[in-house]
Amino acid sequence: MLLLNLLFFVLSCIVLFGSGMLLVKTLENIAKFLRITEFAAAFIIMAIATSLPELFVGISSAISATPALSLGNIVGANILNLTLIMGLIVLAARGIKIKSKEVKRDSFFMFFFIILLLILFFVDNSLSRADGIILVVLFFVYCYELLKRRKKEFKEHLHGHVKRINIVLNSILLVLLIAVMLFSSRFVIHYAKLLSIDLNLPPLMIGMFLISIGTVLPELTFGISAALQNKGEMVLGDQIGTIVVNSTLVIGITAIIHTITTDVLLFMISSAFLLFSAFLFLTFFQGRKISIIEGITLIFLYLLFVFIEFYVKMIR
């Protein structure tokens, strides 16, 4: 049964990833129609689009009364994005230049939201519905302020070279892909729960490693593609935006549907790594370029995180 459950889990992740990739392309076409600049598209549209797998996993896990899977997924996905994913993108691009001061400022907001999420959890070792409401409200407030600061980056909503019929087709495809992602995420959750039983692992760890790897593939694919085209700030915009969306909107909606509780010790260890990874990422941001050496450092940090998490599980 273990191999069968693993096979179906992998297939579900592939469908989730494939629909996510198509969704990203669909949203890119819609962005072109609305004449949104590349940076704005990466920071707002791409970040939300690539976070949709985490959102659907969160909704599915909350409905199935296992919200710890979503918490593990969010923490794992954030650590993955800050370390392994960012490191691989930096290596692929042979370093990423940081040109905009606005990007550096938004990295501080990212760090603030991570700290807030951890504070809300450790107040009573859970994320209640009230905590979820706070996170969701802050997400929309942040988006409003973001749009106000970046309103000059948006052009007039003209049709340009994209025909209306293409936008209609893309809009229909958008709805269909969201439906596919919702159903595939439910299968991911179902087989992840079975794997947690087969492997005798807590849901937090299944979400942190198996599910998070499956749901961050769109960020990795988009990040490497953008980096190879020398669009470093699109990469940074997507990475920062994704972490903000995960830490506020996704986990907030999950908590509103079902209060989140989990293994406190494992979450403390993963939280410490998340905080350190975010701090290291923020430190690298203060220069003019994220170098190859810094990228390698981020990759090794993730490998250390995996080793410590499984070591703690083995000795308990």
C-alpha positions as CSV (number, residue, x, y, z in Angstrom):
1,M,0.0,0.0,0.0
2,L,2.9,2.4,0.7
3,L,4.2,2.3,-2.9
4,L,0.6,2.6,-4.3
5,N,-0.1,5.6,-2.0
6,L,3.2,7.2,-3.0
7,L,2.4,6.7,-6.7
8,F,-1.0,8.3,-6.4
9,F,0.5,11.1,-4.3
10,V,3.1,11.8,-7.0
11,L,0.5,11.7,-9.8
12,S,-1.7,14.2,-7.8
13,C,1.3,16.5,-7.4
14,I,2.1,16.3,-11.1
15,V,-1.5,17.3,-12.0
16,L,-1.4,20.1,-9.4
17,F,1.9,21.3,-10.8
18,G,0.8,21.1,-14.4
19,S,-2.4,23.0,-13.8
20,G,-0.4,25.6,-11.8
21,M,2.0,26.1,-14.7
22,L,-0.9,26.5,-17.2
23,L,-2.5,28.9,-14.8
24,V,0.6,31.0,-14.7
25,K,0.7,31.2,-18.5
26,T,-3.0,32.1,-18.6
27,L,-2.5,34.9,-16.0
28,E,0.5,36.2,-18.0
29,N,-1.8,36.5,-21.1
30,I,-4.4,38.4,-19.0
31,A,-1.6,40.6,-17.6
32,K,-0.6,41.5,-21.2
33,F,-4.2,42.4,-22.0
34,L,-4.4,44.7,-19.0
35,R,-1.0,46.2,-19.9
36,I,0.5,45.5,-16.4
37,T,4.3,45.9,-16.2
38,E,6.5,42.9,-15.7
39,F,7.5,43.8,-12.1
40,A,3.9,44.4,-11.1
41,A,2.8,41.2,-12.7
42,A,5.5,39.2,-10.9
43,F,4.9,40.8,-7.5
44,I,1.1,40.7,-7.6
45,I,-0.3,38.3,-10.3
46,M,2.5,35.8,-10.4
47,A,2.9,35.6,-6.6
48,I,-0.8,34.9,-6.1
49,A,-0.9,32.5,-9.0
50,T,2.0,30.4,-7.8
51,S,0.5,30.4,-4.3
52,L,-2.8,28.9,-5.5
53,P,-1.6,25.3,-4.9
54,E,-0.8,26.2,-1.3
55,L,-4.2,27.9,-1.0
56,F,-6.2,24.9,-2.3
57,V,-4.1,22.5,-0.2
58,G,-5.0,24.7,2.8
59,I,-8.7,24.8,2.1
60,S,-8.8,21.0,1.4
61,S,-6.8,20.2,4.6
62,A,-9.1,22.5,6.7
63,I,-12.2,20.9,5.3
64,S,-10.8,17.4,6.0
65,A,-10.0,18.5,9.6
66,T,-6.2,18.2,9.2
67,P,-5.1,21.9,9.0
68,A,-1.7,20.9,10.4
69,L,-0.9,19.7,6.9
70,S,-1.5,23.2,5.6
71,L,0.6,24.8,8.4
72,G,3.4,22.3,7.6
73,N,3.0,23.0,3.9
74,I,3.2,26.8,4.4
75,V,6.2,26.6,6.7
76,G,7.9,24.1,4.4
77,A,7.1,26.1,1.3
78,N,8.4,29.3,2.8
79,I,11.6,27.7,3.9
80,L,12.0,26.0,0.5
81,N,11.4,29.3,-1.3
82,L,13.9,31.2,0.9
83,T,16.6,28.6,0.7
84,L,16.6,25.8,-1.8
85,I,14.5,27.4,-4.5
86,M,16.2,30.8,-4.3
87,G,19.6,29.1,-4.2
88,L,18.9,27.1,-7.3
89,I,17.6,30.2,-9.1
90,V,20.7,32.2,-8.1
91,L,22.9,29.4,-9.4
92,A,21.0,29.2,-12.7
93,A,21.3,33.0,-13.2
94,R,24.9,33.1,-11.8
95,G,23.9,35.8,-9.4
96,I,20.9,38.1,-9.3
97,K,21.3,41.9,-9.3
98,I,19.0,44.0,-7.1
99,K,18.3,47.4,-8.7
100,S,15.1,48.7,-7.0
101,K,15.0,50.1,-3.5
102,E,11.3,49.3,-3.5
103,V,12.1,45.6,-3.6
104,K,14.4,45.9,-0.6
105,R,11.5,47.7,1.3
106,D,9.1,44.9,0.4
107,S,11.5,42.3,1.8
108,F,11.2,44.0,5.2
109,F,7.4,43.6,5.0
110,M,7.9,39.9,4.2
111,F,10.0,39.5,7.3
112,F,7.4,41.3,9.4
113,F,4.6,39.0,8.2
114,I,6.7,35.9,9.0
115,I,7.3,37.2,12.6
116,L,3.6,38.0,13.0
117,L,2.6,34.5,11.9
118,L,4.9,32.9,14.5
119,I,3.8,35.3,17.3
120,L,0.1,34.6,16.7
121,F,0.8,30.8,16.8
122,F,2.9,30.8,20.0
123,V,0.5,33.0,22.0
124,D,-1.6,29.9,22.6
125,N,0.2,27.2,20.5
126,S,-2.5,27.4,17.8
127,L,-3.9,29.6,15.1
128,S,-7.5,30.5,15.9
129,R,-10.2,31.8,13.6
130,A,-9.5,35.3,15.0
131,D,-5.8,34.9,14.1
132,G,-6.9,33.9,10.6
133,I,-9.1,37.0,10.2
134,I,-6.2,39.2,11.4
135,L,-3.8,37.7,8.7
136,V,-6.4,37.9,5.9
137,V,-7.3,41.5,6.7
138,L,-3.6,42.5,6.9
139,F,-3.0,40.8,3.5
140,F,-5.7,43.0,1.8
141,V,-4.4,46.1,3.6
142,Y,-0.9,45.3,2.4
143,C,-2.1,44.8,-1.2
144,Y,-4.0,48.1,-1.0
145,E,-0.8,49.9,0.2
146,L,1.3,48.1,-2.4
147,L,-1.0,49.2,-5.3
148,K,-1.0,52.8,-4.0
149,R,2.9,52.8,-3.9
150,R,3.1,51.2,-7.3
151,K,0.3,52.9,-9.1
152,K,2.7,54.5,-11.5
153,E,3.9,51.1,-12.7
154,F,0.4,50.3,-14.1
155,K,-0.4,51.4,-17.6
156,E,-3.8,52.2,-19.1
157,H,-6.0,49.1,-19.4
158,L,-5.9,48.9,-23.2
159,H,-6.4,45.9,-25.3
160,G,-3.0,46.1,-27.1
161,H,-2.0,43.1,-29.3
162,V,-4.2,40.6,-27.4
163,K,-7.6,40.0,-29.0
164,R,-10.8,40.0,-27.0
165,I,-11.6,36.5,-28.0
166,N,-8.3,35.3,-26.6
167,I,-9.1,37.0,-23.2
168,V,-12.5,35.3,-23.2
169,L,-10.8,31.9,-23.8
170,N,-8.1,32.6,-21.2
171,S,-10.8,33.6,-18.7
172,I,-12.7,30.3,-19.3
173,L,-9.4,28.4,-19.0
174,L,-8.6,30.2,-15.8
175,V,-11.8,28.9,-14.2
176,L,-11.3,25.4,-15.5
177,L,-7.7,25.3,-14.2
178,I,-8.7,26.5,-10.8
179,A,-11.3,23.7,-10.6
180,V,-8.6,21.2,-11.6
181,M,-6.2,22.5,-9.0
182,L,-8.9,22.3,-6.3
183,F,-9.7,18.6,-7.1
184,S,-6.0,17.6,-7.5
185,S,-5.2,19.3,-4.2
186,R,-7.8,17.2,-2.4
187,F,-6.2,14.1,-3.8
188,V,-2.8,15.4,-2.6
189,I,-4.2,15.8,0.9
190,H,-5.9,12.4,0.9
191,Y,-2.8,10.5,-0.1
192,A,-0.6,12.6,2.1
193,K,-2.7,11.5,5.1
194,L,-2.3,7.9,4.1
195,L,1.5,8.3,3.7
196,S,1.7,9.9,7.1
197,I,0.1,6.7,8.5
198,D,2.3,4.4,6.4
199,L,5.5,6.2,7.3
200,N,4.5,6.9,11.0
201,L,5.1,10.6,10.4
202,P,3.1,13.5,11.9
203,P,1.0,15.6,9.4
204,L,3.2,18.6,10.0
205,M,6.2,16.8,8.5
206,I,4.3,15.4,5.6
207,G,3.1,18.9,4.8
208,M,6.5,20.4,5.3
209,F,8.4,18.1,3.0
210,L,6.2,16.1,0.6
211,I,3.4,18.5,-0.1
212,S,5.5,21.7,0.1
213,I,7.9,20.3,-2.6
214,G,4.9,19.6,-4.8
215,T,3.4,23.0,-4.4
216,V,6.6,25.2,-4.9
217,L,7.4,23.7,-8.3
218,P,5.6,26.6,-10.1
219,E,7.8,29.1,-8.2
220,L,11.0,27.2,-9.2
221,T,10.0,26.9,-12.8
222,F,9.0,30.5,-13.2
223,G,12.0,31.7,-11.2
224,I,14.6,29.8,-13.3
225,S,12.8,30.9,-16.5
226,A,12.9,34.5,-15.5
227,A,16.4,34.4,-14.2
228,L,17.7,32.9,-17.4
229,Q,16.1,35.8,-19.2
230,N,18.0,38.3,-16.9
231,K,14.7,39.4,-15.3
232,G,16.1,39.2,-11.7
233,E,13.6,41.6,-10.2
234,M,10.7,39.5,-11.5
235,V,12.2,36.6,-9.6
236,L,12.6,38.6,-6.4
237,G,9.1,40.0,-6.8
238,D,7.6,36.5,-7.2
239,Q,9.5,35.1,-4.3
240,I,8.7,37.9,-1.8
241,G,5.1,38.1,-2.9
242,T,4.7,34.3,-2.6
243,I,5.9,34.2,0.9
244,V,3.7,37.2,1.9
245,V,0.6,35.5,0.3
246,N,1.5,32.1,2.0
247,S,2.1,33.7,5.5
248,T,-1.1,35.8,5.5
249,L,-3.9,34.9,3.0
250,V,-3.3,31.1,2.7
251,I,-2.8,30.3,6.3
252,G,-5.4,32.9,7.4
253,I,-8.1,31.3,5.3
254,T,-7.2,27.8,6.5
255,A,-7.4,29.0,10.2
256,I,-10.8,30.7,9.6
257,I,-12.2,27.4,8.3
258,H,-10.6,25.2,11.0
259,T,-8.4,26.2,14.0
260,I,-4.8,25.0,13.5
261,T,-2.9,23.0,16.2
262,T,0.2,20.9,15.7
263,D,3.2,19.3,17.3
264,V,4.7,22.3,19.2
265,L,8.4,21.0,19.3
266,L,8.6,20.2,15.6
267,F,7.0,23.5,14.8
268,M,9.4,25.4,17.1
269,I,12.4,23.9,15.2
270,S,10.9,24.6,11.8
271,S,9.9,28.2,13.0
272,A,13.5,28.8,14.1
273,F,14.7,27.8,10.6
274,L,12.1,29.9,8.9
275,L,13.0,32.9,10.9
276,F,16.8,32.4,10.3
277,S,16.2,31.7,6.6
278,A,14.2,34.9,6.3
279,F,16.8,36.9,8.2
280,L,19.6,35.5,6.0
281,F,17.6,36.2,2.9
282,L,16.9,39.8,4.1
283,T,20.7,40.3,4.8
284,F,21.6,39.2,1.3
285,F,19.1,41.6,-0.1
286,Q,20.9,44.6,1.4
287,G,23.7,44.3,-1.2
288,R,23.5,45.1,-4.9
289,K,23.6,41.4,-5.9
290,I,22.8,38.0,-4.5
291,S,26.0,36.1,-5.4
292,I,26.6,32.4,-6.3
293,I,28.2,31.8,-2.9
294,E,25.1,33.2,-1.1
295,G,23.0,30.9,-3.3
296,I,25.0,27.9,-2.3
297,T,24.7,28.9,1.4
298,L,20.9,29.0,1.0
299,I,20.9,25.5,-0.5
300,F,23.0,24.0,2.3
301,L,20.8,25.7,4.9
302,Y,17.8,23.8,3.6
303,L,19.7,20.5,3.7
304,L,20.6,21.2,7.3
305,F,17.0,21.9,8.1
306,V,15.9,18.5,6.6
307,F,18.6,16.7,8.6
308,I,17.7,18.2,11.9
309,E,13.9,17.8,11.4
310,F,14.3,14.0,10.7
311,Y,16.9,13.6,13.4
312,V,14.5,15.0,16.0
313,K,11.7,12.8,14.8
314,M,14.0,9.7,15.1
315,I,15.1,10.3,18.6
316,R,11.7,11.1,20.0
